[in-house]
């Protein structure tokens, strides 16, 4: 185990310490502020999370790896007794999680039932803290603790509206499925620890590649499958997706927005690091190349997730359930990058990083529109979106941009997101997987365009009633729309290069 150096680690964990202090401040303000000023907690949370994301960028902005950040003395490496990894890859996903939390707080400030609840913002901060720890976790203990710190608050948030039967039901389902998945993941971790006597993922990889362990492929494959099952639940991949539609529909919509992006991004961050480090290309046990096994496993999960998610989404009548099955399909697309990790090199991880970056803004944009519409009309039915372009043209336009981005249509960000993933698959020799991805994207385009058609062509019963947009939603819609368009045009290559630089850490250093 790496020696614990508190002085060296403080600079790395300063943002996490700041998040902890911010959670205490929000709790204190919640106790002191009158009810009329409770919505101000959303602004405090938003500014705090954005400031923390900026601090991460200051600690590590696109600079050559192993180069110290000027004036801060924080270098790429492993800190906090080997528990946390400080590198560009971790910073990318940390920024994603914090931006998701900040925008969720802004969305929630105008939402009925959660906007005036100070504990809501406290739980968002705690879950974000778990997400940033997970993005940089380099030890089995830290991975599990961080994963639970992300997930347990989400169980609470899913059931946040205690007077709503659907919310309570979604929280219970999420808790039950999540508990089983966590137990399976922990069992897989315990097997790896039992085989190697190590909790550091780098040390586990070193031991697995040693001579004494060269004839033990079966136990390692069993442990790998258990880990995949655990992470498969967190990202909502088929066949571990059963919780997703009901939780997405029943949870308060701001919670659904946060759940759909933050936990998924943090989980993909640790998946990429875990599999590349623990099961690297060239690891052969008992004549079985381990990397080829998890490439095949990830490929199968990608295909079934894309196919089932898109197929079932075609029949949905509720917009939140449609976005839930869309989320399952999006997890399948991202798993293409995971499948390409072994042979695709750093471009596959860069593709995953960019996809999660653009998906965060895209999905938050879509759910922000859903929140505005449902708050104004009390409906989440797709059919009730009829005539939205005449009730609020800007709301219909932003929803169209979000749906086109999810479909992968330029100039929205989703086009480059899918392009980078499919290119990584081709580079890795998985041409068939890229073709399946393209075919699924064509199927998905149909149900996204159906929603657009309903908004612009169909006529609704209340077209004369204008849908107002509160100021917090105006800011959220503006920020996310601008980000989706920039990531689909001028900002695509710089963000991909940043993600590529972060990916180089794994393949150059193997950490």
Secondary structure, DSSP 8 states (H G I E B T S, - for coil): -----HHHHHHHHHHHHHHHHHHHHHHHHHHHS-GGGTTHHHHHHHHHHHHHHHHHHHHS-S--TT---TTT---SEEETTTTEEESHHHHHHHHHHHHHHHHHHHHHTTSTTTTT-HHHHHHHHHHHHHHHHHHTB-BHHHHHHHHHHHHHHHHHHHT--TT-HHHHHHHHHHHHHHHHHHHHHHHHHHHHHHHHS--BHHHHHHHHTSGGGTT-HHHHHHHHHHHHHHHHHHHT-TTS-TTHHHHHHHS-HHHHHHHHHHHHHHHHHHHHHHHHHHT-TT-EETTEEHHHHHHHHHHHHHHHHHHHHHHHHTT--BHHHHHHHHHHHHHHHHHHHHHTHHHHTHHHHHHHHHHHHHHHHHHHHHHHHHHHHHHHHS--BGGGGTTHHHH-HHHHHHHHHHHHHHHT-TTSHHHHHHHHHHHHHHHTT-HHHHHHHHHHHHHHHHHHHHHHHHHHTS--TTTTS-----HHHHHHHHHHHHHHHHHTTTTHHHHHHHHHHHHHIIIII--
